[in-house]
Amino acid sequence: MLALCLAELGFAARTADCANLADVTPDDVLVVVDVTGSDALATQLKPALQSRPIFLAITAGSLLSPLVVQADVAVILPISPSCSSPDQPKYVTGLQLVCFLAVDAIRSNLVQRIEGINDFVQR
């Protein structure tokens, strides 16, 4: 969803997956949403992180995610303690809503910055 929002704003955005992680360059911004805090995702990202892109990690309620340590910027999304288990439907729904809010906040901030740059250039 973030890739779609960025593409609509004119950015060259794509969704990274295992097949194209090795194509990430130092000029890229890699945004990763981590909901499990497992080491498996960090291991999968190693090829991409070796090229030293700007790395933004969005994690769900955990400062202990291995990605938080590696990230240039980390956003920790709050998850209610009553929905603390990833196998609970309330957790998944809550996480999806919080992720949508995070993506919209990134999009909104970029729109404001672009409008500010356009105003400055037009002066």
N, C-alpha and C positions, 0 to 999 in steps of 0.2 A: 504494500500500500504506500509506503514511503517513497519507493521508487517511482510510482505513478504520480504522486504529488510533486516530486521534484521534476519529473519530465514535463509536467504541465507548466511548471515555472520556467522551463527552458534549459534545465540542467541535463547533462548527459548522464542519466541515471539508469542503473540496471540492477536486477536482483542477483546477488551472488549465491552460487550453490557450489557443491563439491566439485563439479565439473569445471568451473571457471575461477575458482579461488586463486589459482596460480597466476591468473592474468591481472591481478590487482597490482597497481603501480604506486610509487611514492606520491603521485599526483592525485590519487583517489582518496575519498573519505569513505571508510568502511563503517557502516552502522550495523550493529548486531544486537538482536533482542534475545536475551538468555533467560529462560523461565525455569530452568532446572538447577542451575549452579553446578552442573557436572563438569568434570574434566574432559569429557568426550568432545564437547564443542570446542574447547580451547585447543585440543589436539587437532581437530579438523581445520582450525583457522591458522595453524602454524605456517603453511605455505604463503598465505596472504599476508600475514604479519611480518614475514621475513623481508618483504619489500618496503616496510616502514610507511604504510599509509597513515593518514590521520584516522585514529580509531576511536569511535564512540560506542560504548557499551551501554545498553539499556537492560537492566536486570530487575527481576521481580522480588522485591523485599529482602535481598541478601547482599550484605557487604562482603560476604565470603566467596562470592563467585570468583573463579580464577580469572575471568575476563576483566573484572574491576581493577585488578592489579596491573594488567597489561594496557589498559585503555588510557588514551590521552584525556578523555572526558568520560565520566561514568554518571549515568542517571539511574538512581535506585527508586523504582516505583513502589509506593506503599501498598501492601496487601493486608487486608484485615486478618487479625489472628484467628477469627472464626472461620476463615477460608484458607487455612494454612497448608492444606494438603493438595498437591497437584492433581490427585485423582478425584477430587470433589467437583461436581458440575459448577457450584458457586465460584470456586477458585478460577476455573477456566473462563467463565463469563466475566467475572471481575477483572481478570487479567486482560482479557480482550478489550474491555472498555477502557482500562487504564492505558493500554498500548495505543488505542485509537486516540486518546487524549494526548499522549506523548507525540504521536505523529502529527496531529493537528497543531500542537504547540510549535513543533519544528517548522512546519509549513507556514504558520502564521508569522513566526519570527523572520523567516526568509522573505516573505512578502513585504513586511515592514522595512527590512533592510534594502530590498530591491527598490521599493518606492523612494526611500531616502536617497539612494544613489542616483536614481533617475531625476529627482528634484535637484540634486547638487549639480548634475551634468547639464541640466537645462538652464541653470543660472548663468 
